[in-house]
């Protein structure tokens, strides 16, 4: 069903296709040793035109744990990109050596463009502030694992909702499930873009509210998805100083939350989640990292069509 397909946008796959990926990921989680030779003889090409830790390592670990191999570059300075080679030519070349490609690029739309020339399945590993579909798959699998469902949830998205590609992708993805309410928590300067509200939230008549303070709404949340508020996004430092502490999750704020709240974060974090929260059973963000590897294992297997 998914063999030979590209993944550029989380909407590329139907809910049923996503469920097939999550189902395989859950099988891998429960019986990892059964999948250690699934991709024997297969090669993943990783084309990372901008820095990455979790995403690149996660893809590489996923392929290696499936028994495959990895080639690629972690920054364009070590490739023919420095000689002026086009994305199309790089993709065609790497596609001749590999069975599947993961690409991260700072320009929005670059993976979509690259997919037009790829002879093998191509996965968007992040393009600028646009999409990050495998992070979205990670988030969905994490929510499914910790809540047992992807429906009937109140989700708080907190921090930089204007530039955060992970937030935009998650809103799109979760909007497809039943009875989802979004609480959008951010300073006015970093509110959810109007096009996201118009094209998704308003168009689908979804239940959502926008607030500026986390404390006002944390008691309503089933999921709290934290992102960092970046100082460089503000026009003046006074506004940043006035607001920044409102978006730091600490024990005091967490006392107001439900006992079964689940806290997610795409990472890296800076100071928006106090380290004292790490030991709280509601903190899911490091498990989220591991789920990211498992869901990429399942995705690679599905796109390659291995059994």
BELNOR-V291065 format. One record per residue. N is the residue number from 1. PHI is phi in whole degrees, -180 to 180 (NA if undefined). NEAR is the number of other C-alpha atoms within 10 Angstrom. D_CENTER is the distance of its C-alpha to the mean C-alpha in whole Angstrom. Layout:
<<N & PHI & NEAR & D_CENTER> <N & PHI & NEAR & D_CENTER>>
This chain:
<<1 & NA & 9 & 23> <2 & -109 & 19 & 20> <3 & -57 & 14 & 22> <4 & 82 & 15 & 22> <5 & -81 & 18 & 19> <6 & -101 & 23 & 16> <7 & -123 & 23 & 13> <8 & -111 & 26 & 12> <9 & -131 & 21 & 11> <10 & -55 & 20 & 10> <11 & -79 & 14 & 13> <12 & -65 & 13 & 15> <13 & -109 & 15 & 15> <14 & -73 & 11 & 17> <15 & -59 & 13 & 17> <16 & -65 & 9 & 19> <17 & -69 & 14 & 17> <18 & -62 & 18 & 14> <19 & -62 & 13 & 17> <20 & -67 & 17 & 18> <21 & -67 & 25 & 15> <22 & -64 & 24 & 14> <23 & -63 & 15 & 18> <24 & -67 & 18 & 18> <25 & -59 & 24 & 16> <26 & -66 & 18 & 18> <27 & -65 & 15 & 21> <28 & -65 & 19 & 20> <29 & -58 & 16 & 19> <30 & -82 & 10 & 22> <31 & -145 & 11 & 24> <32 & -59 & 14 & 22> <33 & -64 & 11 & 26> <34 & -74 & 11 & 26> <35 & -119 & 18 & 24> <36 & -73 & 16 & 25> <37 & -122 & 13 & 26> <38 & -62 & 17 & 24> <39 & -115 & 23 & 24> <40 & -54 & 15 & 27> <41 & 84 & 10 & 28> <42 & -97 & 18 & 25> <43 & -128 & 20 & 23> <44 & -98 & 27 & 19> <45 & -100 & 23 & 20> <46 & -112 & 24 & 17> <47 & -112 & 24 & 18> <48 & -109 & 21 & 16> <49 & -84 & 19 & 18> <50 & -145 & 17 & 16> <51 & -62 & 14 & 16> <52 & -160 & 15 & 13> <53 & -110 & 10 & 13> <54 & -60 & 17 & 11> <55 & -65 & 22 & 9> <56 & -66 & 20 & 12> <57 & -62 & 12 & 14> <58 & -64 & 20 & 12> <59 & -63 & 25 & 13> <60 & -65 & 23 & 16> <61 & -62 & 19 & 17> <62 & -60 & 25 & 15> <63 & -67 & 26 & 18> <64 & -65 & 20 & 21> <65 & -70 & 21 & 20> <66 & -87 & 24 & 21> <67 & 94 & 17 & 24> <68 & -89 & 19 & 23> <69 & -126 & 19 & 23> <70 & -132 & 19 & 21> <71 & -132 & 15 & 23> <72 & 153 & 18 & 21> <73 & -132 & 17 & 21> <74 & -103 & 18 & 19> <75 & -161 & 15 & 20> <76 & -65 & 16 & 22> <77 & -63 & 11 & 26> <78 & -99 & 10 & 26> <79 & -131 & 16 & 26> <80 & -72 & 12 & 28> <81 & -57 & 15 & 26> <82 & -66 & 10 & 28> <83 & -91 & 8 & 31> <84 & 98 & 8 & 30> <85 & -66 & 11 & 29> <86 & -76 & 12 & 27> <87 & -59 & 18 & 23> <88 & -58 & 16 & 25> <89 & -70 & 15 & 27> <90 & -62 & 18 & 25> <91 & -63 & 24 & 23> <92 & -60 & 17 & 26> <93 & -68 & 14 & 27> <94 & -65 & 21 & 24> <95 & -64 & 21 & 24> <96 & -75 & 13 & 28> <97 & -100 & 13 & 27> <98 & -124 & 20 & 24> <99 & -105 & 20 & 23> <100 & -161 & 25 & 19> <101 & -129 & 27 & 17> <102 & -116 & 24 & 14> <103 & -128 & 25 & 14> <104 & -117 & 26 & 12> <105 & -147 & 20 & 15> <106 & -72 & 16 & 16> <107 & -91 & 14 & 17> <108 & -62 & 15 & 16> <109 & 92 & 16 & 17> <110 & -62 & 19 & 17> <111 & -63 & 29 & 15> <112 & -61 & 17 & 17> <113 & -61 & 14 & 20> <114 & -61 & 21 & 20> <115 & -64 & 24 & 19> <116 & -67 & 13 & 23> <117 & -114 & 17 & 25> <118 & -85 & 22 & 23> <119 & -81 & 18 & 25> <120 & -131 & 22 & 22> <121 & -56 & 22 & 19> <122 & -122 & 30 & 16> <123 & -114 & 28 & 13> <124 & -75 & 25 & 11> <125 & -99 & 25 & 9> <126 & 121 & 30 & 8> <127 & -131 & 23 & 12> <128 & 54 & 17 & 13> <129 & -94 & 15 & 12> <130 & -91 & 18 & 11> <131 & -132 & 25 & 8> <132 & -149 & 27 & 5> <133 & -63 & 25 & 6> <134 & -75 & 26 & 5> <135 & -68 & 27 & 2> <136 & -64 & 25 & 4> <137 & -60 & 23 & 6> <138 & -60 & 22 & 6> <139 & -63 & 27 & 6> <140 & -66 & 22 & 9> <141 & -63 & 27 & 11> <142 & -62 & 25 & 11> <143 & -61 & 22 & 12> <144 & -63 & 14 & 14> <145 & -69 & 15 & 16> <146 & -85 & 16 & 17> <147 & -109 & 16 & 18> <148 & 77 & 10 & 19> <149 & -159 & 13 & 18> <150 & -116 & 18 & 16> <151 & -123 & 17 & 19> <152 & 59 & 12 & 21> <153 & -130 & 20 & 19> <154 & -104 & 18 & 19> <155 & -114 & 23 & 16> <156 & -98 & 25 & 16> <157 & -110 & 27 & 14> <158 & -127 & 29 & 15> <159 & 119 & 29 & 16> <160 & -87 & 24 & 15> <161 & -95 & 25 & 14> <162 & -85 & 20 & 16> <163 & -106 & 18 & 14> <164 & -75 & 21 & 10> <165 & -66 & 20 & 8> <166 & -66 & 23 & 5> <167 & -67 & 25 & 8> <168 & -61 & 23 & 10> <169 & -66 & 24 & 7> <170 & -68 & 21 & 8> <171 & -59 & 19 & 11> <172 & -58 & 18 & 12> <173 & -68 & 20 & 11> <174 & -72 & 20 & 13> <175 & -66 & 20 & 15> <176 & -87 & 16 & 16> <177 & -102 & 14 & 17> <178 & -80 & 12 & 21> <179 & 53 & 14 & 22> <180 & -103 & 18 & 19> <181 & -116 & 21 & 20> <182 & -106 & 21 & 17> <183 & -116 & 21 & 19> <184 & -99 & 24 & 18> <185 & -114 & 30 & 19> <186 & -164 & 25 & 19> <187 & -68 & 25 & 22> <188 & -56 & 12 & 24> <189 & -66 & 14 & 23> <190 & -125 & 18 & 19> <191 & -69 & 19 & 19> <192 & -54 & 23 & 17> <193 & -57 & 12 & 18> <194 & -60 & 12 & 21> <195 & -69 & 10 & 20> <196 & -67 & 16 & 17> <197 & -68 & 17 & 20> <198 & -70 & 12 & 22> <199 & -83 & 11 & 20> <200 & -121 & 18 & 18> <201 & -66 & 19 & 19> <202 & -74 & 14 & 23> <203 & -61 & 10 & 23> <204 & -95 & 12 & 22> <205 & 54 & 11 & 24> <206 & -81 & 16 & 22> <207 & -82 & 14 & 23> <208 & -153 & 16 & 21> <209 & -136 & 11 & 23> <210 & -116 & 16 & 22> <211 & -135 & 16 & 23> <212 & -104 & 18 & 24> <213 & -121 & 17 & 24> <214 & -63 & 22 & 22> <215 & -60 & 18 & 25> <216 & -68 & 12 & 27> <217 & -130 & 16 & 24> <218 & -60 & 22 & 22> <219 & -71 & 16 & 25> <220 & -93 & 17 & 24> <221 & -90 & 22 & 20> <222 & -93 & 22 & 19> <223 & -128 & 23 & 15> <224 & -118 & 24 & 15> <225 & -105 & 23 & 11> <226 & -92 & 26 & 12> <227 & -136 & 26 & 12> <228 & -87 & 22 & 15> <229 & -88 & 26 & 18> <230 & -95 & 14 & 19> <231 & -55 & 13 & 22> <232 & -70 & 9 & 22> <233 & -83 & 14 & 21> <234 & -94 & 15 & 24> <235 & -78 & 10 & 28> <236 & -141 & 10 & 30> <237 & -66 & 11 & 29> <238 & -61 & 9 & 31> <239 & -64 & 13 & 29> <240 & -63 & 18 & 26> <241 & -63 & 12 & 28> <242 & -65 & 9 & 29> <243 & -104 & 15 & 26> <244 & -60 & 17 & 24> <245 & -71 & 14 & 25> <246 & -67 & 20 & 24> <247 & -116 & 25 & 20> <248 & -108 & 21 & 21> <249 & -85 & 21 & 21> <250 & -131 & 16 & 24> <251 & -62 & 15 & 26> <252 & -62 & 9 & 28> <253 & -68 & 16 & 25> <254 & -69 & 17 & 24> <255 & -61 & 12 & 28> <256 & -84 & 14 & 27> <257 & -89 & 20 & 24> <258 & -64 & 15 & 25> <259 & -63 & 12 & 25> <260 & -107 & 13 & 22> <261 & -59 & 22 & 20> <262 & -118 & 22 & 16> <263 & -103 & 24 & 15> <264 & -116 & 23 & 11> <265 & -159 & 23 & 9> <266 & -71 & 22 & 6> <267 & 59 & 15 & 10> <268 & -78 & 11 & 12> <269 & -97 & 13 & 14> <270 & -112 & 12 & 18> <271 & -136 & 15 & 20> <272 & -77 & 20 & 18> <273 & -125 & 20 & 18> <274 & -61 & 13 & 22> <275 & -63 & 13 & 22> <276 & -66 & 10 & 24> <277 & -78 & 15 & 22> <278 & -56 & 14 & 20> <279 & -86 & 9 & 23> <280 & -73 & 12 & 23> <281 & -62 & 12 & 22> <282 & -82 & 20 & 20> <283 & -78 & 18 & 17> <284 & -114 & 19 & 14> <285 & -71 & 20 & 12> <286 & -82 & 14 & 14> <287 & -64 & 12 & 14> <288 & -57 & 25 & 10> <289 & -59 & 21 & 10> <290 & -69 & 15 & 13> <291 & -61 & 24 & 11> <292 & -62 & 27 & 8> <293 & -66 & 25 & 12> <294 & -65 & 28 & 13> <295 & -71 & 30 & 11> <296 & -71 & 26 & 11> <297 & -59 & 27 & 15> <298 & -65 & 24 & 15> <299 & -63 & 25 & 13> <300 & -59 & 28 & 16> <301 & -61 & 23 & 19> <302 & -67 & 20 & 18> <303 & -70 & 22 & 18> <304 & -82 & 19 & 21> <305 & 74 & 14 & 23> <306 & -81 & 12 & 24> <307 & -128 & 8 & 26>>
